[in-house]
Amino acid sequence: MKTYSQKIPLWAPYVETFEVKGKNIHIKYKGGEVTCNPAKLLSIMIYGDSPPLAPSTLEFTARHKIPIIIHRRNLTNTVWITASNRADGNDLLSQQLVKRSDLRIKKYIARQILNAKFNSMAWLIVPPAKKLSRTMTIQELRNHEALHSQRYWSAYFKKLGHSAFMRRGKNPASNALNAMSKFLIGIFLRWIHYHHLSPFHGFLHETTDYPALAFDLIEPYRAIIDNIVFDLSDTHTNED
């Protein structure tokens, strides 16, 4: 059993018991248990199955201003149980929105995301010769990424031995890539909610009803997934 003294956001997967013991919060979850001083907790995220929460427990966490965040697999939105609005201008969510509203910072972060993505694609094709300029708009950056991705997928399926396949088409390779991407998106969603950020306010991807920030964060890791699927395939023949 671990007892934490440093203020932390707590993530508890598949909770079995969630109760107040004396002046502390005690949680038993799949794989272990933890006891925390409420004064040291920033929030509590419950992932997966969980027991009913007793009113006395909710009153205790509300009194100590500890939000409880409930998240389930494949769900973009989370359930927040909180006594009051935590935002004070210095919290991470406010900072995310403030930074995102600064176009210079927004474009800088978008460029860093794409540079990391292009470098991860280097296992198959070299990064674009044209450097990402500070003067490029977000849309121009996205267009630049789309052209490079077109080259990448053409080389990918050719090397796999299926030149007729398309990334957005229905084929075994794309099905495997989609499944692994969804799994990774779920991990990033939990990370985003765990740190009290908005999944809908990205820097490279436009804000819509999908988790734009999660799609931002996954970009540098997509090529790792692609490489794994490629290595697991027993059909690639390399058409070069």
Helices and strands as residue ranges (DSSP letters): E 2-4, E 8-13, E 15-21, E 24-29, E 32-36, G 38-40, E 41-47, H 55-63, E 68-71, E 79-81, H 92-101, H 103-120, G 121-123, H 138-160, H 172-194, H 212-232
